[in-house]
Amino acid sequence: MQSAIPISAKPFFQEYIFSRLDPREHALLVIERILAYGNRVEVRWLFDFYGISQLQKWVSENGSRLLPKRRYHLWCVVLDLTPEMAQKKSVWSH
């Protein structure tokens, strides 16, 4: 399993020093950016590195707030989450 963030994802982290990003330490940021902007290679790495259950948890807890709306709904479908399920943990939910 490759642990380094794919170099092709570097443009997603322009405000950071890419070489200092650690995928374990900065997991929330890395997952957000790759789910929002990644292509097949980067997304494949994301699934290999974090696993589906961690990605499902991230989308459930953070996706509705941090991802562009269309990407959020795409990942809900891909990860077999309903948007209503994913939004239950949102602070703004009723």
Backbone hydrogen bonds, N-H to C=O, Kabsch-Sander energy under -0.5 kcal/mol:
donor,donor_aa,acceptor,acceptor_aa,energy
9,A,6,P,-2.3
10,K,7,I,-1.8
12,F,9,A,-2.0
13,F,10,K,-2.0
14,Q,11,P,-0.7
16,Y,13,F,-2.0
18,F,16,Y,-1.0
20,R,17,I,-2.0
21,L,18,F,-1.6
26,H,22,D,-3.1
27,A,24,R,-1.0
30,V,26,H,-2.7
31,I,27,A,-2.8
32,E,28,L,-1.9
33,R,29,L,-2.6
34,I,30,V,-2.3
35,L,31,I,-2.6
36,A,32,E,-2.0
37,Y,33,R,-2.6
38,G,34,I,-2.2
43,V,39,N,-2.8
44,R,40,R,-2.6
45,W,41,V,-2.0
46,L,42,E,-2.3
47,F,43,V,-2.5
48,D,44,R,-2.4
49,F,45,W,-3.0
50,Y,46,L,-2.7
51,G,46,L,-0.6
51,G,47,F,-1.3
55,L,51,G,-1.7
56,Q,52,I,-2.8
57,K,53,S,-2.2
58,W,54,Q,-2.3
59,V,55,L,-2.7
60,S,56,Q,-2.5
61,E,57,K,-2.4
62,N,58,W,-3.1
63,G,58,W,-0.9
63,G,59,V,-0.9
64,S,59,V,-0.6
65,R,62,N,-1.0
66,L,62,N,-2.5
67,L,63,G,-2.1
72,Y,68,P,-2.8
73,H,69,K,-2.2
74,L,70,R,-2.1
75,W,71,R,-2.7
76,C,72,Y,-1.9
77,V,73,H,-1.8
78,V,74,L,-2.7
79,L,75,W,-2.5
80,D,77,V,-1.3
81,L,76,C,-3.6
86,A,82,T,-2.4
87,Q,83,P,-2.0
88,K,84,E,-0.7
88,K,85,M,-0.9
89,K,86,A,-0.6
90,S,87,Q,-2.0
93,S,90,S,-1.2
